[in-house]
């Protein structure tokens, strides 16, 4: 059983930055998803565990960066140039397979709230 714990959420003004962290496992593909009020959960970014390959949703490409430190068993989501539409609960997820934007992840965290004010 893999337990995922997100941290780093909060309130920030539009144009600001936040960095989310997820205590994870070094041998899993890690993903970040988000769910805004009244909307379905959506893919944000993912990173492979061996070569660190990454994949992003078009809505965050160029603004968000996913990275991992396998020595610390931690994955990060650096979020820059935040917009009010980025407001959501952000979830960390882990899977044994390769990168995917689908929700076919084996383990999920409890989520951390990110609120971007205009």
C-alpha positions as CSV (number, residue, x, y, z in Angstrom):
1,X,0.0,0.0,0.0
2,X,1.3,3.4,-1.0
3,X,0.2,6.4,1.0
4,X,0.4,9.8,-0.7
5,X,0.4,13.0,1.3
6,X,0.1,16.4,-0.5
7,X,1.2,19.7,0.9
8,X,1.8,23.3,-0.2
9,X,-1.7,24.4,-1.2
10,X,-3.1,27.7,-0.2
11,X,-4.4,31.1,-1.3
12,X,-2.5,33.1,-3.9
13,X,-3.2,36.1,-6.1
14,X,-3.4,35.8,-9.9
15,X,0.1,35.8,-11.4
16,X,1.6,34.3,-8.3
17,X,3.3,31.0,-7.7
18,X,2.9,27.9,-5.4
19,X,4.8,24.7,-5.1
20,X,2.9,21.5,-4.2
21,X,4.7,18.5,-2.8
22,X,3.7,14.9,-2.5
23,X,5.4,12.4,-0.3
24,X,5.5,9.4,-2.7
25,X,7.5,6.4,-3.8
26,X,10.5,6.4,-6.1
27,X,9.4,3.4,-8.1
28,X,6.0,4.7,-9.4
29,X,4.9,7.0,-12.1
30,X,3.4,10.1,-10.4
31,X,0.7,12.3,-11.6
32,X,-1.1,15.4,-10.5
33,X,-4.8,15.9,-11.1
34,X,-7.2,18.7,-10.0
35,X,-10.9,19.1,-9.5
36,X,-12.6,22.5,-9.5
37,X,-16.0,23.0,-7.9
38,X,-18.8,21.5,-10.0
39,X,-16.3,20.0,-12.5
40,X,-14.9,16.6,-13.2
41,X,-11.4,15.8,-12.1
42,X,-8.8,16.5,-14.8
43,X,-5.2,15.6,-15.5
44,X,-2.6,18.2,-14.9
45,X,0.9,16.6,-15.2
46,X,2.8,13.3,-14.8
47,X,6.3,12.2,-14.5
48,X,7.9,8.8,-15.0
49,X,10.0,7.2,-12.3
50,X,13.1,6.0,-14.2
51,X,14.0,8.7,-16.7
52,X,11.9,11.5,-15.4
53,X,9.9,11.9,-18.7
54,X,7.1,14.3,-18.3
55,X,3.7,15.1,-19.8
56,X,1.4,18.1,-19.3
57,X,-2.1,19.1,-19.9
58,X,-2.3,21.9,-22.5
59,X,-3.9,24.2,-20.0
60,X,-0.8,24.3,-17.8
61,X,2.0,23.7,-20.3
62,X,4.6,26.5,-19.9
63,X,3.3,27.5,-16.5
64,X,3.6,24.3,-14.4
65,X,6.6,22.1,-13.9
66,X,6.5,18.6,-12.4
67,X,9.7,17.2,-11.0
68,X,10.7,14.5,-8.5
69,X,13.5,13.8,-6.1
70,X,13.7,10.0,-5.7
71,X,16.2,10.3,-2.9
72,X,13.5,12.1,-0.9
73,X,10.6,10.1,-2.3
74,X,8.9,13.4,-3.2
75,X,7.3,14.8,-6.3
76,X,6.7,18.5,-6.9
77,X,4.4,20.6,-8.9
78,X,5.7,24.1,-9.4
79,X,2.9,26.4,-10.5
80,X,3.7,29.8,-11.9
81,X,1.6,32.5,-13.5
82,X,-1.4,31.2,-11.7
83,X,-4.9,32.1,-12.9
84,X,-8.3,32.1,-11.1
85,X,-9.3,29.1,-13.3
86,X,-6.5,27.1,-11.7
87,X,-8.5,27.1,-8.5
88,X,-9.2,23.5,-7.5
89,X,-8.3,20.7,-5.2
90,X,-5.1,19.2,-6.4
91,X,-4.5,15.4,-6.0
92,X,-1.3,13.4,-6.2
93,X,-1.6,10.0,-7.7
94,X,0.8,7.0,-8.3
95,X,0.7,4.1,-10.7
96,X,3.0,1.1,-11.4
97,X,2.7,1.6,-15.2
98,X,3.9,4.3,-17.6
99,X,2.7,7.9,-17.9
100,X,-0.9,8.4,-18.7
101,X,-3.4,11.3,-18.6
102,X,-6.2,8.9,-17.7
103,X,-7.3,8.3,-14.1
104,X,-5.9,4.8,-14.2
105,X,-3.7,5.4,-11.2
106,X,-3.5,2.9,-8.3
107,X,-3.1,5.2,-5.4
108,X,-4.5,8.7,-4.6
109,X,-3.8,11.3,-2.0
110,X,-6.4,13.2,-0.1
111,X,-5.9,16.5,-2.0
112,X,-4.8,20.0,-1.2
113,X,-6.8,23.1,-1.9
114,X,-5.3,25.8,-4.3
115,X,-7.2,29.0,-4.5
116,X,-6.2,31.8,-6.9
117,X,-7.8,35.2,-6.4
118,X,-8.3,37.7,-9.2
